[in-house]
């Protein structure tokens, strides 16, 4: 299946999920989910994955659930999880490295009736990745490099996720150059676009490629961090 964009009924269907968020309704409309969301998502992953390999030849992708695609059902059993069973935003990920797709640097996007969210990096650190990130930043040159990357991205109109910690980790000092970098719970940059962009396949791919090309320095930096997790295991 060639990717030509998502059907104009895709976003309205996601709004219907938000308004009818129960398993019974979804199972009655599963055929629409597969037609408007799942099948074009698979086609998009195949086509855009080939484009991304021009930027990063070692990128991983596969048009399957729990690979580049995410389950439509939430795990509502987790503590603090959103309790409605269905997601009304659709996530897609292209990841680099051999670790968990969420704990190695990735090109990520999701779309919903509200937004098209485009990001690079690691949105939240689990303990091994957090430790590797902090250890990597003990090198003042690495802190300078990351600081320069972030400021360059912000000058181009991209946003950086908010810091998550108020206290500095043991072994660091407030007066260290760019010490603010130790306060992040994840490290990613993002841009929010009009969700209707998903309906034009050519424009969507061209737009995403340009954004990811500009975000590539952070992708590569965070991939280097993820390699330290592998070394420490």
C-alpha positions as CSV (number, residue, x, y, z in Angstrom):
1,X,0.0,0.0,0.0
2,X,1.5,3.4,-1.1
3,X,1.2,6.2,1.4
4,X,-0.8,9.1,0.0
5,X,-1.8,10.6,3.4
6,X,-4.4,9.8,6.0
7,X,-8.1,9.9,5.0
8,X,-10.0,13.1,5.9
9,X,-12.1,10.9,8.2
10,X,-9.1,9.9,10.3
11,X,-9.1,12.9,12.7
12,X,-12.9,12.9,13.1
13,X,-12.7,9.2,13.9
14,X,-10.2,10.0,16.7
15,X,-12.6,12.6,18.0
16,X,-15.3,9.9,18.1
17,X,-13.0,7.7,20.1
18,X,-12.5,10.6,22.6
19,X,-16.3,11.0,22.9
20,X,-17.1,7.2,23.1
21,X,-14.1,5.9,25.0
22,X,-15.1,2.4,25.8
23,X,-14.2,-1.0,24.4
24,X,-17.7,-1.9,23.3
25,X,-18.0,1.1,21.0
26,X,-14.5,0.6,19.6
27,X,-15.0,-3.1,18.8
28,X,-18.2,-2.1,16.9
29,X,-16.1,0.4,14.9
30,X,-12.8,-1.5,14.6
31,X,-13.1,-1.7,10.8
32,X,-13.0,2.1,10.6
33,X,-9.9,2.1,12.9
34,X,-8.2,-0.3,10.6
35,X,-9.2,1.6,7.5
36,X,-8.6,5.2,8.6
37,X,-5.7,4.7,11.1
38,X,-3.9,1.4,11.2
39,X,-3.5,0.6,7.5
40,X,-2.2,4.1,6.5
41,X,0.0,4.2,9.6
42,X,1.7,1.0,8.4
43,X,2.1,2.5,4.9
44,X,3.6,5.7,6.4
45,X,6.1,3.8,8.5
46,X,7.3,1.9,5.4
47,X,7.7,5.0,3.3
48,X,9.0,7.5,5.8
49,X,11.4,4.9,7.3
50,X,13.2,4.8,3.9
51,X,13.4,8.6,3.9
52,X,14.8,8.7,7.5
53,X,17.6,6.2,6.5
54,X,19.1,9.0,4.4
55,X,19.5,11.0,7.7
56,X,20.4,8.1,9.9
57,X,21.2,4.7,8.2
58,X,21.0,2.7,11.4
59,X,17.5,3.8,12.3
60,X,15.1,1.0,13.3
61,X,11.5,0.8,12.1
62,X,8.8,-1.8,11.5
63,X,5.1,-1.3,10.6
64,X,3.9,-3.4,13.5
65,X,2.3,-2.9,16.9
66,X,4.9,-2.6,19.7
67,X,7.5,-1.7,17.0
68,X,7.0,1.6,15.2
69,X,3.3,1.5,16.1
70,X,1.6,1.6,19.5
71,X,-1.4,-0.3,20.8
72,X,-4.7,1.6,20.7
73,X,-5.6,0.3,24.1
74,X,-4.0,1.8,27.2
75,X,-2.6,-0.2,30.1
76,X,-5.0,1.3,32.7
77,X,-3.6,-1.0,35.5
78,X,-0.4,1.1,36.0
79,X,-0.4,3.5,38.9
80,X,-1.2,7.0,37.8
81,X,-2.3,5.8,34.3
82,X,-5.1,7.5,32.5
83,X,-8.2,5.4,33.2
84,X,-10.0,5.6,29.9
85,X,-9.2,2.5,27.9
86,X,-8.5,4.0,24.4
87,X,-6.0,6.5,23.0
88,X,-7.4,9.2,20.8
89,X,-3.9,10.2,19.7
90,X,-1.8,7.9,17.5
91,X,1.9,7.5,18.2
92,X,4.6,6.4,15.7
93,X,8.3,5.9,16.5
94,X,11.5,5.3,14.6
95,X,14.3,4.4,17.0
96,X,18.0,4.0,17.0
97,X,20.0,1.4,18.8
98,X,19.3,-2.0,20.3
99,X,17.7,-1.0,23.6
100,X,14.1,-0.3,24.4
101,X,12.5,1.8,21.7
102,X,11.5,4.4,24.4
103,X,15.0,4.4,26.1
104,X,17.2,5.1,23.1
105,X,17.1,8.2,21.0
106,X,14.2,8.2,18.5
107,X,12.3,10.2,15.9
108,X,8.8,10.3,17.3
109,X,5.4,11.8,16.3
110,X,1.8,11.6,17.4
111,X,-1.3,13.0,15.9
112,X,-4.7,13.7,17.4
113,X,-7.7,16.0,16.6
114,X,-5.7,18.7,18.5
115,X,-2.2,18.5,17.2
116,X,0.6,16.9,15.2
117,X,3.4,16.6,17.7
118,X,6.9,16.0,16.2
119,X,9.9,15.2,18.5
120,X,13.4,13.8,18.7
121,X,15.3,12.4,21.8
122,X,14.1,10.6,24.9
123,X,11.0,12.0,26.4
124,X,11.5,10.5,29.9
125,X,14.4,8.6,31.4
126,X,14.2,5.3,33.2
127,X,16.9,4.9,35.8
128,X,19.7,3.3,33.6
129,X,19.2,6.0,31.0
130,X,19.1,8.8,33.6
131,X,22.3,7.6,35.2
132,X,24.0,7.4,31.8
133,X,22.8,10.9,30.8
134,X,24.1,12.4,34.1
135,X,27.4,10.6,33.9
136,X,27.9,11.8,30.3
137,X,27.3,15.4,31.3
138,X,30.0,15.2,34.0
139,X,32.2,16.1,31.0
140,X,32.1,19.9,30.7
141,X,32.6,19.7,26.9
142,X,29.6,17.5,26.6
143,X,27.5,19.9,28.6
144,X,28.7,22.7,26.3
145,X,27.8,20.7,23.3
146,X,24.3,19.9,24.5
147,X,23.7,23.5,25.6
148,X,24.8,24.7,22.1
149,X,22.5,22.1,20.4
150,X,19.5,23.2,22.5
151,X,20.0,26.9,21.9
152,X,20.5,26.3,18.2
153,X,17.2,24.4,18.0
154,X,15.3,27.0,20.0
155,X,16.6,29.7,17.7
156,X,14.9,27.8,14.9
157,X,11.6,27.8,16.6
158,X,11.7,24.4,18.3
159,X,10.8,23.8,22.0
160,X,12.7,21.7,24.6
161,X,10.8,19.6,27.1
162,X,10.6,21.2,30.6
163,X,13.0,20.3,33.4
164,X,11.6,17.7,35.8
165,X,13.8,18.0,38.9
166,X,14.4,20.9,41.3
167,X,17.4,19.4,43.2
168,X,20.7,18.8,41.6
169,X,22.0,15.2,41.8
170,X,24.8,14.2,44.1
171,X,28.2,15.0,42.7
172,X,27.1,18.1,40.8
173,X,27.2,21.8,41.7
174,X,25.0,24.7,40.8
175,X,28.0,26.7,39.7
176,X,29.1,24.1,37.1
177,X,28.8,25.5,33.6
178,X,25.3,24.7,32.2
179,X,24.4,22.8,35.4
180,X,20.7,23.2,34.5
181,X,21.1,20.3,32.1
182,X,21.2,17.9,35.2
183,X,17.6,18.8,36.1
184,X,16.0,17.2,33.1
185,X,13.9,14.0,33.5
186,X,14.2,13.4,29.8
187,X,15.9,15.2,26.9
188,X,13.9,16.0,23.7
189,X,13.0,18.8,21.4
190,X,9.6,19.1,19.7
191,X,7.4,21.1,17.4
192,X,3.6,21.2,17.3
193,X,1.9,21.4,13.9
194,X,-1.6,21.5,12.5
195,X,-2.9,17.9,12.5
196,X,-4.6,18.3,9.1
197,X,-1.1,18.0,7.7
198,X,-1.4,14.2,7.9
199,X,-4.0,14.3,5.1
200,X,-1.4,15.3,2.5
201,X,1.1,12.5,2.2
202,X,3.8,14.3,0.1
203,X,3.6,17.5,2.2
204,X,3.7,15.5,5.5
205,X,6.8,13.6,4.5
206,X,8.6,16.7,3.2
207,X,7.8,18.7,6.4
208,X,8.8,15.9,8.7
209,X,12.1,15.3,6.9
210,X,13.0,19.0,7.1
211,X,12.2,19.1,10.9
212,X,14.0,15.9,11.7
213,X,17.0,17.0,9.6
214,X,17.3,20.1,11.8
215,X,16.7,18.1,15.0
216,X,19.4,15.5,14.0
217,X,22.2,16.9,16.3
218,X,20.1,16.2,19.4
219,X,19.2,12.7,18.0
220,X,22.8,11.9,17.6
221,X,23.8,13.3,21.0
222,X,21.2,11.3,22.8
223,X,22.1,8.2,20.9
224,X,25.6,8.5,22.2
225,X,24.2,8.7,25.7
226,X,22.1,5.5,25.1
227,X,25.3,3.7,24.1
228,X,26.7,4.3,27.6
229,X,23.7,2.4,29.0
230,X,24.7,-0.6,27.0
231,X,28.3,-0.3,28.2
232,X,27.3,-0.1,31.8
233,X,25.1,-3.3,31.8
